[in-house]
C-alpha cells in the first residue's frame, strides 16, 4: 500500500470514529444549568415590572390625593376670606350699637320745651341717628325686632310672656332693645316681650 492510500484510510477511520463519538455523546442543546439563569432573569424582570406598576399606581394615588387636598385648602381659604370680608366689622359693629342705642333713647325722649334751641337739638339728634343708621346699613348692619313680628328664637331674646290684646301668641308686643344683624348673622338679639 502506498503512503497516500494509508493516509486516506486513516482519514476515513478518523471521520468514522468522530461520527461514532458524536452519535454516542451528542452535544446537549440546553442543559438545566443554562435554563435556570434565563428563567431567573425573566422572573426578575417580571417582578421588577410589577413593582414598577405598583409604584406608578401609588404615585398616581398620591398625586390625586395631593390635588384634592390643594382644592380643599383653596376652597376653605376662599370661604375664610369671604367671611373675613363679611364679618370683619363685627367687633366695630357691636361697639357702635351702644351709640345707636343712646341716640335712639335721646330721640325718643318727649320734647315739652317750647325753646327753639332745644327743638334744634332734638332735630340734630334725630338727623344724626338717621345718618348713622343709613351708614351702618351700607356695611350690612340691619336692625331686627319690630312690634308685631312673630317671635324667632334665632333673632329675638324673650324677656317675658304676658297676655296682650290685639296680639296673637308668640307675637312681639314690646321691644326693649333692638337686635342687629351683620350680613345675615346675629350680632345682638333683640330683647322683646311676647304675647302669651
TAFEN-V659603 format. One record per backbone hydrogen bond with DSSP energy under -0.5 kcal/mol. NH is the residue of the N-H (numbers start at 1). CO is the residue of the C=O. If there is no record, write none. Layout:
nh | co
NH | CO
NH | CO
This chain:
nh | co
6 | 2
7 | 3
8 | 4
9 | 5
10 | 6
11 | 7
12 | 8
13 | 9
14 | 10
15 | 11
16 | 12
17 | 13
18 | 14
19 | 15
20 | 16
21 | 17
22 | 18
23 | 19
24 | 20
25 | 21
26 | 24
35 | 31
36 | 32
37 | 33
38 | 34
39 | 35
40 | 36
41 | 37
42 | 38
43 | 39
44 | 40
45 | 41
46 | 42
47 | 43
48 | 44
49 | 45
50 | 46
51 | 47
52 | 48
53 | 49
54 | 50
55 | 51
56 | 52
57 | 53
58 | 54
59 | 55
60 | 56
61 | 57
62 | 58
63 | 59
64 | 60
65 | 61
66 | 62
67 | 63
68 | 64
69 | 65
70 | 66
71 | 67
72 | 68
73 | 69
74 | 70
75 | 71
76 | 72
77 | 73
78 | 74
79 | 75
80 | 76
81 | 77
82 | 78
83 | 79
84 | 80
85 | 81
86 | 82
87 | 83
88 | 84
90 | 87
93 | 89
94 | 90
95 | 91
96 | 92
97 | 93
98 | 94
98 | 95
99 | 95
100 | 96
101 | 97
102 | 98
103 | 99
104 | 100
105 | 101
106 | 102
107 | 103
108 | 104
109 | 105
109 | 106
112 | 110
119 | 115
120 | 116
121 | 117
122 | 118
123 | 119
124 | 120
125 | 121
126 | 122
127 | 123
128 | 124
129 | 125
130 | 126
131 | 127
132 | 128
133 | 129
134 | 130
135 | 131
136 | 132
137 | 133
138 | 134
138 | 135
139 | 135
139 | 136
140 | 137
141 | 136
142 | 140
142 | 181
144 | 179
148 | 172
149 | 146
151 | 170
155 | 152
156 | 152
157 | 190
158 | 156
159 | 192
160 | 192
162 | 194
167 | 164
170 | 195
171 | 168
172 | 149
173 | 193
174 | 193
176 | 174
176 | 191
177 | 191
179 | 144
180 | 188
181 | 142
182 | 185
183 | 140
183 | 181
185 | 182
187 | 180
188 | 180
190 | 155
191 | 177
192 | 157
192 | 190
193 | 174
194 | 160
195 | 171
196 | 162
